[in-house]
Each structure stands twice: as C-alpha cells, then as structure tokens.
Amino acid sequence: MKQSLLFLSILSALFLSPFLYADEDPSRVLVVYRDNHMDLDHNGMSDSKELALYYQAKRAIPASNLLGVTTTTFLAYHSNAQCQLFFQEIVLPLRQKIDALGRNNIDYIVLCKGVPWNVKDYSISTHLAALYSIGSDTLTMRLGLLPNPFHETSPGIAADKGYFDHTYHLFTEDPMYLVTELDGVTFQNARELIDRALYAEKYVYPADGYYTGIGYVDTRMANYSDDTLRTNYPLGYGSYYTADLDMAMSRLFITDADFECRWENTLDSDAPENEKGWEIGDTGAYYSNGSRADKAPNALWYGGWYNYTKYNLNAWRWIPGAVACDLNSNSMENITNISGCFGAGALYLGVTALCGVINEPGLSGHTQPEKLLYYILNGYNFAEAAYHALPYLGWKTRNIGDPLYNPMKLKTPTKDDVPPPIPTVTCSLANTQPAQVNIHVTFATNGRGPDLALCKVEYGLSENYDSLVDFGQIGNNRYFIYHMTHDVTLQNLLPDTLYHINVTLKDPVENLTESGDLTFSTYAVGIKKAISAWNQKGLCLDDPIPNPFNPATQLSFSLAKTAKTELSIFNAQGKKMITLVSGVMEAGCHSVAVRATGFPSGLYFCSLRTNDAVLTKKMVIVR
C-alpha cells in the first residue's frame, strides 16, 4: 500500500506558517529582452524592451537586473552554425550579467517576447535553467534529458523539496535557475500576463464573496474514487494508465484547497474508435456529475490531457489568474495557432500562466499537471510550481508566465469592491471606409491597484443606443478576455452622421463603470478632411463640442501622418490634469471623449502635441 498523502491545509498555510513561503525578492529576478526587436508601435524602442520595462515597473525590479541581447533571430536557432550563435548571443551575455550580479544572487530569469525560444527543436528556457552547463560547441550545447534536481516526484508525501534556493544545483555543482517567459500572440497578450497575475495575487481567495474560480481536470482511463487516489498516488508517468491516475489526483488537490472542481472523466471505451477520448468542449464529453462538459466557465485551475493539435475555442472561459497545463505532444508548439495548439489558444484567450511543450517530449518528459497545481495551490510561485512539475532540463518545455505569480501566498483576504476607472475613449474614423469607426478604449488604475475589464459598446443615433457590441463579442463569437485596452470596430454606419455611444467596463467580479453618453461623427462618402485645412505641421485640433460643458465634451483632432502624439488637459495655472492620449497615432481623424469628473468649474486648456508642433484650445467647465 502506498503511503497516504500528508496534505497541507491551505488555511494553515495562509495563517499559521508565514515562514514557508518563497523568497520573491524582485532583486533576485533577471529580465532579458531582445534589444534589436521590431518596433511595431513606432515609438523608437524595441517592443521587447518595452515589455521588459513594463514588467520591471510592475514588480519593482532593479534597473541593473535588465539585460538586452542582440540576436539574429526572434524565433529559433536551427542549424549547427545557428547553435553557435545561440551560445554567443544569449548564453555568454547571460553568464556575464549573472557573474556581475553574483551567481547565487539571481533565482529567476524572465525571457521577454522577442528573445528566441527554440534551439534545434529544444526549449531555450529550460536550457538556460542550466546556464553554466551548456557547452560551447554543437556536440555539448544541447543538454538533452538532464534530470531536474528540483523535480518533485511525490508532492505532499513525507518531506517535499520545498522552496527554491541555490542548494539545488546540477550534478556538476553548476547553479540552477528558474526560467520562464513572457510571451503571447501579441505584445499586448504578453503584457497582460503580468496584469492578470497581479490582479489574482491580490484578490483570489477560496471563499464566498471573494474572487474565486473553478478547477478543471480531464482524464480518461477510470472513474477513480477518492480512496483509490489517496492510497495509490503517485504511480508515476511510466505508462498512460499510471499517468492518468496521477493527473486525476488534481481534483483532490483542488478540492482540498477549498475550490470547486469539475472532473471530465469520459472513458476511452465510451469514445468512437477514431477518437482517443473526449476532452472538455467535445460533443461527447461529460463531467463526473453527469453534466455535459461542453463548457468550462470561470476556469482558474486546469490539469489534464489530451488536447493534441486542438484547442476548443468556445469551451473555455479563463478568468484572470488562471493556471493551466494540458499534457499533449504539441501543447505549446506554435504560439500563433490558437485553434490547433492548446497552449496558444489558452494564452490568447485569457490564461495567466501555462506549461507546455514545443514538440514530442515523451510521456515521462512532459510537465506533470497535478504537481503544477499542487504547488501553486500550496503557496509556491509559478516558477517553483512549474519546475517542481518538470522532470528534465534542456528538453521541450516552455513555462510561460510571471515567475513571481503566487495567488495563494500569505495575504489578508481582500474583496474587489471598486469599479474600474472611467475609460478614455478614442474614436478613429477609417479614411477609406466612411461607414466604419474604430473605438479604442483604455483605462489606467493610476496606482490604485490591479484591474482588468470586459468592454461593451452601445451606439446609435440617439441615447437610446439601438445597436450593441456586447461584452466579449468578436464578430459572431463571444470570447470573454479581460483587458486594460480594448479595440472595437463599428461597421455599416451611415455617412455624415452624428452617433451616440456609451462604453461599459465590467471587471472580473462584475463591478461596472460607464463612460456616459459620448458622440462622434462619420464623414460624407468621398469627402475627407483636406490636408490643406491642417496647419503646416500636419495636424488640426478642433474646438471642443460642446463648450462650455458639464460633464462631458468631445475633442477631435487630425494628423497628416502617423506620429507620436499626446493629448492632455491643463488647468489655468498650467498644471496637467489628465492625459487622454499618449502614444503613436495613425494618420487620420480621431475623436476622444472627455468626462470632467472631479474637475472644478473654470477655464482649462486642451493641448495636442506631436514632435512637430503643439496646438491648444480653450475649454470651460460649468457646474
């Protein structure tokens, strides 16, 4: 008989054992970015560096812990010659930086989107976990199946390996590091991994009235009883049957942590011959309580298998903070293939931290889902949980997410009872399509705390708003992804017409904020604002409409060319009150809604600034 599990009570961990938690000192994090990456927002800085700076600011990481590398690729090193480039462009600069900081002074390495992730079909990040063991030639460079000294084979049984420090090292006595990546389909996607982590860290708590979610588990070999799992775990990953039981243990880890769990356990024998089994979202899938497993709402934790070459787009609804691992052979093969790769789809549609593989790892070489969940649920950060669940270094796994993300660490339970900030709404007219308007919605928390939201846009010819782009609506589908920035396209509009819009933000616990009624105008077919009407520097700022106003007005401006732009409001004493637009704006006509909430009556100035010129307009608030 296997030894029974010695479960760590979550409440005990939270309130009785403050010294059990990992050292998450931001000075022990090294952030790596690609200095020569593309600059898609045209602001003069590598997008990869921008992501690094965003992460540095959010986690208060010292500026000395940032490292820019110049690489010949942003994806993969394929040939033997390119392997040598990997050593020269990434390994050597990293060693030099860590030697300067102190080898035992860094625990975590974060690779920002743009840094290559593949070397000859092996994971770069898990190579860098053994940074000083990587050889300088093509024969010794690839580590292969290097046993991970931090891998935990039996979580909760007897003494665990615990929290990471540099007593864990390789057999060569070389130090080990916990390496994760901030990546996604887009840079916004990668940046939001940080926002989601911070939100969940503050608010996740498994009790009524708090921000919480559901855990999901997906197995297929047997309907295991609780006693069977507790008595036999762990069997190991030597076969599909033993691995299936180990993964099923996730459901007890989830419920022991006081979260609801839904277990999809439709048996292989119940699936058609041409199917290996059913997964959550498949037509024939059922949860253990007999309900259909076609949907997975409010998903916060997930561990299971086997979504090979697929992601069921309409099944999963991830909430900020979600941690996931699906064991399959292409779980993180192509980060842009959101319907054919589980990890890519999950990252794009809202997961916060994820472990997956770039190609076939072998059953025993994949991250083990139940171990990832056990440690994240018991107060370990994402990097520690991911590496406790990882059998080998120098192999196939990518761990994508903020390494410091720790939703179950010691904290005072906090309810999110504050609505999102009032959004800034920018309307951009499509010069080539007068019947189309692009709505750009942003909000800033201004140090108040982390927040994300869904966005709804109501619009019409009056304040009755007879048209709607609902929360999560993208075309004919609904994808509930929480953002700090939303872009919504309104189509089939009437030309030369005044429209009313109202934007509503809804955060993860359904606090609501409305913009209030705003307006924009389309232009007549075939008529565009003539460049000759703009000033000699190529920009135009219209008078506010209405003016004077209370509480809202509309500011419209036009640019002859794409430019870095700032639109701000100053009081009569020259103090900046609010920045409405800050960033690169495309050429064309733009409109920004202004709500003067909290501004006293008086004279104000609106300032439009580009690199070429500054324009101002007077505006008056009357209470």
N, C-alpha and C positions, 0 to 999 in steps of 0.2 A: 504494500500500500504506500502511495506517495505521502510525503509529509504534508499536512494541511497547511493552507496559507495563513500567514500571520498578517492580517490586514491592518493597515494603518488607518485609523479613523480620521476622516477629513476634518471633523470639528476639533479633534485632539490636535491635529497638525496645525490648524489655524490658530488655536487659542492657548495651547499648552506647551508647544515646542518651538519657541521663536528662534532657537539656535540651529534648527535643522535645515534652514534654507541656504541656498547657494549664494556665493559672493557674486553679486550682479553690479559690481562697481564699474561704471562706464569707462573708467581709465584702463580697464582690462580688455577693452574692445578695440580691435584694429579694423578700420574701414578702408576697403580697396575699391578704387574706381578706375575706369578707362579714360585717361586724360585726352586721348585723341578720338573719342567717340563723336558721333554726329551731334549736331545742334539743331534739332527739329523745331524748337521754338524760337530760333534766330535771336537769342539774347546774348550771344557772344561767349557762351560757356557750354562745355560738353554736358549733354543731358545726364550722362553717368555721374559726372561730378556734382551736378545739381541734386541728384538723388542722394549722393553721399552727404552733402551739406544739410539736406533736409533731415536725414537720419541723425546726423551729428547733433543738430539743434534740438530735435525731439528727445534725444536720450542724454543730452549734456555730455557728449564725448569730447575729450580734449582735442583741440585742433592739431596737436602734434601726433595724434593717432590716426590721421588720414594719410593715405598713400595713393598717389596717382601713378598708373603704369601706362606705358605706350606699347600697344600690341598691333601686330599685323592683321589680326582678325578679331571679330567680336563674337564668334560662334565656336569654332572648333579648329584644333590642330590635327591634321590628318596624316601627313606623310612623315617619314623619319626626319627629314630636314625640318619640318614644322615642329616636331617634338623638341628639337634642339632650341627652336625659337621659344617654345613654352618655358624651357629652363631659363633662357636668357631674359625673357620679357616679364615673367611672372615669378618664378622660383627665386632667382637671385635678388631682385628688388625686395621681395618679401623677407628673405633672410637678412638682408642688410638693414631693413627697417626694424625688424624684431631684435636683431643684435643690438641696435642702438637703444631700443626701449628696454631691453632685458628679456631674455628668453622665457623666464618664468613670470614676467610681469604682464604678459598677454595670455588670456584664456580663449578669447573668441575672435574669429576672423570673419568679417562680413564682405562678401563679393557683390558689388552693385551691378545691376543690369548694364551690359556693355562689356564686362570682363568675360573672356571666353569661358565656357563651361564644359568643354569636351576635348580630351586629348586621345586620339586614336580609339574612339568609342568607349572611353572610360571617363569617369567623373573627375573633373579637375578639383572640385571642392574636397572630395574625400582623399585625393592625393595630398592636397595641401594640409590636411589634418596630420599627415606625417611629413611635414615640410622638410625636415632635416634628414629624412631617409631617402629622398628622391635622388636618383643617380643623375649624372650629367650627360650620359650618352643614351642612345636609343635602346641599349640592352638592359640597362639598370634603371631607366627612368620610370617605366611602368611598374608599380608595386605589385599588381595582381591581387590575389586573395591574401592580404595582410591581416591577420587576426586583430580585431579591435580590442585593446586591453580594457576599454570602458564598457564593452558589451555586457549586459546583464542577462543571464540565461534563466533565472528563476526569481522574478520580482516578487517581493513580499514573503519569500521563504527564507528563514534564517536571516543572516546578515546580508544586506544589499551592498553594492559597491558605493552607493551614496552619491554625494555631490562632487562635482569635478574639481580637482586641483592637480598640481603637477607631480603628485606622487604616481599618477597614471602616466606611464611613458611606454615607449616601444621597447622590444627586447634588446635593441641596440643602445638603450638608455637615451635615445633621442626623445625630445619632448613631443607631446601630442597637443593638438589644438582642436577646438570645436568650431568647424567652419560651416556657415550657412550662406544662403544667397537671398538677395532682394531682387526678384525678377518677376516678369509677367508679360502678357501680350503687349502691353504698352507701358510707358514710364509712369503714367497715372496709376495703372494697375499695380506696379511695383511700389509706388509711394504709398498707396492705400493699405498695403500690408502693415505699414507702421501705424497708420491711423486706426485701423481695426484692432491691432494689438493693444494700443494704449486705451481704447475705449473698453475693451473686455477686461483688461487688467484692473481698471477702476471699478467696473460695475458687476462683473459676473459673480453670482453667489447663488447657491442651490437652495433657495427658499422662496415661498410665496411672497409676491410683492417686489421681488428683486429681479434684476436682469438675468435670465436663465434661458436654457435651451434644452434640446433633446439629443441624446446619444443614439447612434445607429450602428448596428452590427449586421454583417452579411456573411453567412456561412451556408454549407450545403450538404454535409455528409451525414448528419444525425441530429435528432432533437435531444440535445444533452440536458439532463436535469442539473439543478444546482449542485447536488451532491456529487454527481459524476464529474463535473468540472472541478470542484474544490478538491476532490480526492485524487484526481489523475493529473491535474496541471502541475508542471508543464511536461508535455510529451516530446516537445522539440519539433523541428522542421525537417525531419528526415524523410517524411512522406506526406502526400496530400491529406491523408486521414489524420495523422498526428497534428499537422499544422492547422487543420480545420478546427480541431478541439481547442488548440491553443488560442486561435483567433476568437472562438466563441467565448472564451473567458473574458473578453472585453465587456460583455454585458454585465457581468458581476462587478467588474472594476467600476463601471459607470453607475450602477445602482448603489453600490457600497459608498460611492461619493455623493449620494442623495440626488442624482439626476435621473430623470425619466429615460428609459431605454426602450427602443423598438428593434426587435431582432428579426431580420428576414432570414428564414431558415427553410425555404422550399427545397426539398431534397432533389438531388441529381436524378433520382429514379422517377420523379414527377415531371421532369422536363422532356421535351421532344428529343428524338435521337440525334438530331443535328445541332442540339444545344448542349453545352457543357453544364448548364444550370441556369437558374434565374438570378438576376441581380435587381436591386432596388430600382424601380422605374420600368421594369419589364412587365409585359402584359400578364404573365403567369405567376408573378411573384407575390408572396403573402408573408405577412408578419406572423410571429408565433401566436398572437391572439386571434388569428383567423381573418384579420382585416387585410384588404389589398395593400400591397407595398408599391403602388404606382407613384406615390408622392412621399417626399421626406421633408416636411416643413420644419422651420426653426432648428435646423441642423447645427449643433455646436460641436459634437464629437462624432467621428466615424472611423471604424476599423473593420476591415473585411476583405473579400475578394469576390469575383474575378472579372473586373470590367475591362477585359482585353480589347484594345482598339475601339473603345466606345466610351462616351460619356452621355448619359441620358439627360439631355438639356432641360427637359420640362419636369424632371422629377425632383431635383434638389433645390432647396431654398436655404442657402447658408446665411447665418447671421454673423455679425462681426465678432471675431474671436474664434471662429471655427477651426478645428484641428482635424486633419484627415490623413489617412493612409489606406490606399487600395492596393493589395498585393496582386500585381499582374506584370507581365513582361514588357509592357510599354507605358507604364503608368506616368512617366514624365519624359517620353520620347521626343515630343515636339510641342513646344510651349505655345505655338500658334494654332494647333489643331484642336479646337475646343470641343468638337463633337467626336473626334476619333482618338482622344487621349484623355484619360480620366483626370490626371493632374492638371492639364492645361484648361479643361473645362471648369474644374473646381476653382482654380486660381482666378480665372476671368470672371466667374460668376459669384465670387464673394468669400472664398475660404481665406483664412488668415495665415495658416502655417500648414505645410504639406511635405510629406516624404514620398519620393517616387524614384523610378529607375529610367535610365535613358535607353536601355535595351535589355536583352535577356540576362538576368543575374543568376539564374538557377534558383530553385526554391529556397535553398539554405542561404542564398546571398542577398535576399531582399530584406528591406526593413520589416520588422515584425510588428504588425499593427497593435496588438494588445499591449505590448511593452511600451510603445509610444504613449498610448492612452493611460496606462497605469501611472507613469511618471509625471505626465502633465497634470493628471488629476490629484497627484500627491505632492504638489508644491515644487516641482522641478521646472526650470525654464525650458523653452522649446529646444534649445541646443542640447541640453543634457538629456532630455527625454528622447530626442532623435538618435543620439549616439549610444544611449543605453539600449536602444532597439536595433542597432546596426551591427551585424556580425563582422563585417570586414571593412577595412580601409583600402583605398586605391582601387575601388571596384566601380559599381554602376550607379550608386545612389546620389540624388540631389536632394538636399534639405532646404526648402525654400520658406523663408520667413525670418522675422526678427529673432535673433538668438536669445535675447533677454526676455522675450514674451513669457510671462508667468502668471496666468489668470488665477491660479489657486494659491498664490503666495500669501503670507501673513498680511492681513489688512483688516481694517474696520469696514464691515459691510456698508455699502453706500447705494442709495437709490438715485436713479437719474430722474429727477423731477423738474428739470429745467428744459423748456422748449429750445429748439435750435435757434440761433441768431436770425434776425431778419436778413433775407438774402439780398445780394446785389444781382440785379437782372439786367443783362445786356442783350439788346435786340439788334441783330446784324441782317441787313437786307441783302439778299443774293442779287447782285447786279445783273446777272444773266437770266434770272428767274423771278420776275416781279411777284409771282404767286407763292413765293416761298420765303420764310423768315426763319433764321436760326436764333434760338433763345439760349443764352449762356447764363447759367445760374451758379453763383458761388456764395459761400459764406465763410466767415472767419471767426474762430472762437475767441480770439484776442486774449489768450492766456486763461480763459475761464475754465478750460478743461477739454478733454477729447469729445468730439461729437461727429456723427455721420447721419445722413438722412436719405430717404427716398424723396422723389420730387414729382409733383403733379402740376400740370399747367392747364388751367381753364381759359378759354378765349372765345371771343365772339364780337358782334357789332355793338353790343351794349354790355352793361354789368350783369346781365342775365347769363352770359357765357354759355352759348348753346353748343360749344364743342369742347372736347376734353382729350388730353393725353394723360392717362391715369398713372398712378404710382407703378413703377416698374415696367411700363409699356414701351416696347421697342417693336415698331411695326404692328403685326398682329399677335405678337407674343408678349408674355409677362415674365421679366427676369428681375427679381427683387434684389438689386445690388445697392448697397448703401455707399454713398459718395459724399465728398465735400464740394465736388464740382459736377454739374450736370449739363449736358447739351441736348436740347430738344429741337427738332425741326418741325415747323408748322407748314403744311403744304396745302395746295389748292385754295389759296387765299384770293380774294378779289383785288384787282389792281387799284391803285389810287384810293385807298380806303383806310379809315381810322378803325383800328381794332383795340378792344379792351382785353387785358389778360390779368389773371390772378395766379400767383405761384404759391403752392403749399408745400412745406417741408414736413416730413414725418420721421422722427428718429426711431431707433430700434425698440423703444418701449412705448411708441405711439404718441409721444408729445408732438404737438402740432404748432407750426408757425406759418402765418400767411403774409405775403408781400403787401396785400391790399390792392386795390384797382390801379392798374398801370395801363398806359396806352402806347401804341406805335402805329405808324402809317406805312402802308405799302406805296409804291410809286406806280405811275401810269405805264402801261405797256409801251415799250420803245423809248421811254424817257428816263434818262439817268441824270444825276446831278453832274453838271458840266464842270470839268476841271477848271475852266476859266473863271468859274464862280468862287473857286477856292483862293486862298491867298497865295502869294508867290512861293511860299514854302510848302504848299501842297496839303493844307489842312483847313478845315472850316468848323467852327463851333457855333451852333445856332442858339438863339435866345431860349431860356427855359420856358416850357409850356406846361401849366400856367405859371405866371409870375406877376405879382406875389402869389404865394401858395400856402396851403395848410391842408393835409400834412404831406402831400406828395406832388412831385413835378417830374417832368421828363426832360432829359438832356440828350440832344442829338449832335453828333459830330461826324465828320467825313475825312477820310485820308486818301490822298492820291496814290500812296504806295504803302506797302507793308512797313510798319515801323514800331519800335519800342515806344509805348505810349503810357502816359499817366494822366488820369482824370481825377482831380481832387477838389474838395470844398474847403475854403478858408473862411474864418470869421473876419470881422472888420479890423481886428488887431493883427492879422496875419498869421494866426495860429491854425495849423491844419486840423480840421475837424474829422475828416474821413477821406479815405482813398477809395474811389469807386472802381477804377480800372488801373491795373498795374501789370504790364507785360506786353508782349508783341501782339499787335492787332493787324489783321489783314486789310488791304486796301478796300475801300467801300464806305457805305453808310452804316453808322452804328447808333444805337439808342440805349440809354441807361436810365432805369427808373430810380428815383431818389425819394426816400421816405425820411423826413427830418425828425424822426422820433427822438425826443430828448434834447433837441436843439431849442434854445430860447428864441423869441421873436427878435428880428433885427436884420441887418444887412450882411450878406455873405458874398463871396466871390467863388465862381467856378473856374478852375484853371485846367486847360488842356495843354499838355507838354509832350513834345517829341524831341529827338536830338536836334531838329532843325529850328524849332520855333516854340513859342508859348502864346496861347490865346486865353483871354479871360472874359467872363460875363458876370454881370451883377445879378443877384437873386435875393429876394426878400421873403422872409418867413413872417407870416402874420398869424398870431394865435387868437 
